[in-house]
């Protein structure tokens, strides 16, 4: 485990693996967002941009912009009282943001690795009346999706930080299960 003062070596290949994992965790939740906002393509565009990075594209301003657009979609759906759709959009935001994982050994960086899984799990929970077993099922599936490279990168960082409400709990559960 790393300490808070260290930097972490991250190769482009490792960043692509982490981002691919984040995309795989977030993509299933798109259906929740798109059911509420069928004409809003910002979360899908963020996931597609992240997938392009996974497939060999460079990290570009367009990728970062798509993450910010998914963030705005999350805020708008939250403000409209569509909590499940908001977390689904946040999962897409986290997938695009995974490409920008920082090489600083800080616990907050774990959110870049596991945030898409946790937000997708929360979206699924909320979409069925806030059922935590549904979130636990998505976290279990997310654990299976984590290839050895993702686990190796995760283990270079300190454990997930406290706080963050239910999404924070889900991040810590997944973090503990992967270490």
C-alpha positions in Angstrom: 0.0 0.0 0.0 1.2 3.5 -0.8 1.4 6.4 1.5 0.0 9.9 0.9 3.4 11.5 0.0 4.4 9.0 -2.7 3.8 9.1 -6.4 2.7 6.1 -8.3 4.0 4.8 -11.6 1.2 4.4 -14.1 1.7 3.3 -17.6 -0.6 4.3 -20.5 -1.6 0.6 -20.8 -2.6 0.5 -17.1 -4.7 3.7 -17.5 -6.4 2.1 -20.4 -7.1 -1.1 -18.3 -8.5 1.0 -15.4 -10.6 3.0 -17.8 -11.9 -0.1 -19.5 -12.9 -1.5 -16.2 -14.7 1.8 -15.3 -16.5 1.7 -18.7 -17.6 -1.9 -18.2 -19.0 -1.0 -14.7 -20.8 2.1 -15.9 -22.3 1.0 -19.2 -25.1 -1.1 -17.8 -26.5 1.9 -15.9 -27.0 3.9 -19.0 -30.4 2.3 -19.4 -31.5 4.0 -16.2 -30.5 7.4 -17.4 -31.8 6.9 -20.9 -35.2 5.7 -19.7 -35.6 9.1 -18.0 -33.8 11.3 -20.6 -33.9 9.5 -23.9 -32.8 12.6 -25.9 -29.9 13.4 -23.6 -26.8 11.6 -25.0 -24.2 13.2 -22.7 -23.6 10.2 -20.4 -23.4 7.8 -23.4 -21.0 10.2 -25.1 -18.8 10.2 -22.0 -18.7 6.4 -21.9 -18.0 6.2 -25.7 -15.2 8.7 -25.4 -13.7 6.6 -22.5 -14.0 3.5 -24.6 -12.2 5.2 -27.5 -9.3 5.9 -25.0 -9.4 2.3 -24.0 -9.2 1.3 -27.7 -6.1 3.4 -28.3 -7.2 7.1 -28.7 -5.3 9.7 -26.8 -6.5 11.5 -23.6 -7.9 14.7 -25.2 -9.8 17.8 -24.2 -12.8 16.1 -25.9 -12.6 13.2 -23.4 -12.4 15.7 -20.5 -15.3 17.8 -21.9 -17.5 14.7 -22.3 -16.9 13.9 -18.6 -17.9 17.5 -17.7 -21.0 17.1 -19.9 -22.0 13.9 -18.1 -21.5 15.8 -14.8 -23.9 18.5 -15.9 -26.4 15.8 -16.9 -26.1 14.3 -13.4 -26.7 17.6 -11.8 -29.7 18.4 -14.0 -31.3 15.0 -13.3 -30.6 15.3 -9.6 -32.2 18.8 -9.6 -35.2 17.2 -11.4 -35.6 14.7 -8.6 -34.3 11.8 -10.8 -31.8 10.4 -8.3 -31.3 7.0 -10.1 -30.7 8.7 -13.4 -28.3 11.2 -11.7 -26.2 8.3 -10.3 -26.2 6.6 -13.7 -24.8 9.8 -15.2 -22.2 10.0 -12.5 -21.2 6.5 -13.3 -20.5 7.7 -16.9 -18.7 10.7 -15.6 -16.5 8.4 -13.4 -15.8 6.2 -16.4 -14.5 9.1 -18.5 -12.6 10.5 -15.5 -10.8 7.2 -15.0 -8.5 8.1 -17.9 -7.2 11.0 -15.8 -6.3 8.9 -12.7 -3.5 10.9 -11.0 -0.3 9.2 -10.0 -0.5 10.6 -6.5 -0.8 8.1 -3.7 -3.9 9.6 -2.2 -7.0 7.7 -1.0 -9.2 10.1 -3.0 -7.8 8.6 -6.2 -9.5 5.3 -5.5 -12.7 7.0 -6.6 -11.3 7.3 -10.1 -10.8 3.6 -10.2 -14.0 2.4 -8.4 -16.4 5.3 -8.7 -18.1 4.2 -11.8 -19.0 0.8 -10.2 -20.3 2.5 -7.1 -22.4 5.1 -8.8 -23.8 2.4 -11.2 -24.6 0.2 -8.2 -26.4 3.2 -6.5 -28.3 3.9 -9.6 -29.5 0.3 -9.7 -30.5 0.5 -6.0 -32.5 3.7 -6.5 -34.2 2.4 -9.6 -35.9 -0.3 -7.7 -36.9 1.6 -4.6 -33.5 1.9 -2.8 -32.8 -1.8 -2.4 -29.3 -2.3 -1.1 -29.2 -6.0 -2.3 -29.4 -4.7 -5.9 -26.4 -2.5 -5.3 -24.5 -5.4 -3.7 -25.2 -7.5 -6.7 -23.7 -4.9 -9.0 -20.7 -4.6 -6.7 -20.2 -8.3 -6.9 -20.3 -8.2 -10.7 -17.9 -5.3 -10.6 -15.5 -7.3 -8.5 -15.6 -10.1 -11.2 -14.9 -7.6 -13.9 -11.7 -6.3 -12.2 -8.8 -7.9 -14.1 -5.4 -8.4 -12.4 -4.0 -5.1 -13.8 -6.8 -3.1 -12.3 -6.4 -4.8 -8.9 -2.6 -4.2 -9.1 -3.1 -0.5 -9.8 -5.7 -0.2 -7.0 -3.3 -1.8 -4.5 -0.7 0.9 -5.1 -3.1 3.5 -3.6 -4.2 3.8 0.0 -7.6 2.3 0.9 -10.7 4.3 -0.1 -11.4 7.3 2.1 -14.3 7.6 4.6 -17.4 9.6 3.8 -19.3 9.9 0.6 -22.7 8.6 1.8 -24.0 5.4 0.3 -21.7 5.7 -2.8 -18.7 6.0 -0.5 -19.9 2.8 1.3 -20.1 1.0 -2.0 -16.6 2.2 -3.0 -15.2 0.9 0.3 -17.0 -2.4 0.0 -15.6 -3.0 -3.5 -12.2 -1.7 -2.5 -12.0 -4.1 0.5 -13.1 -7.0 -1.7 -10.5 -6.4 -4.3 -7.5 -6.0 -2.0 
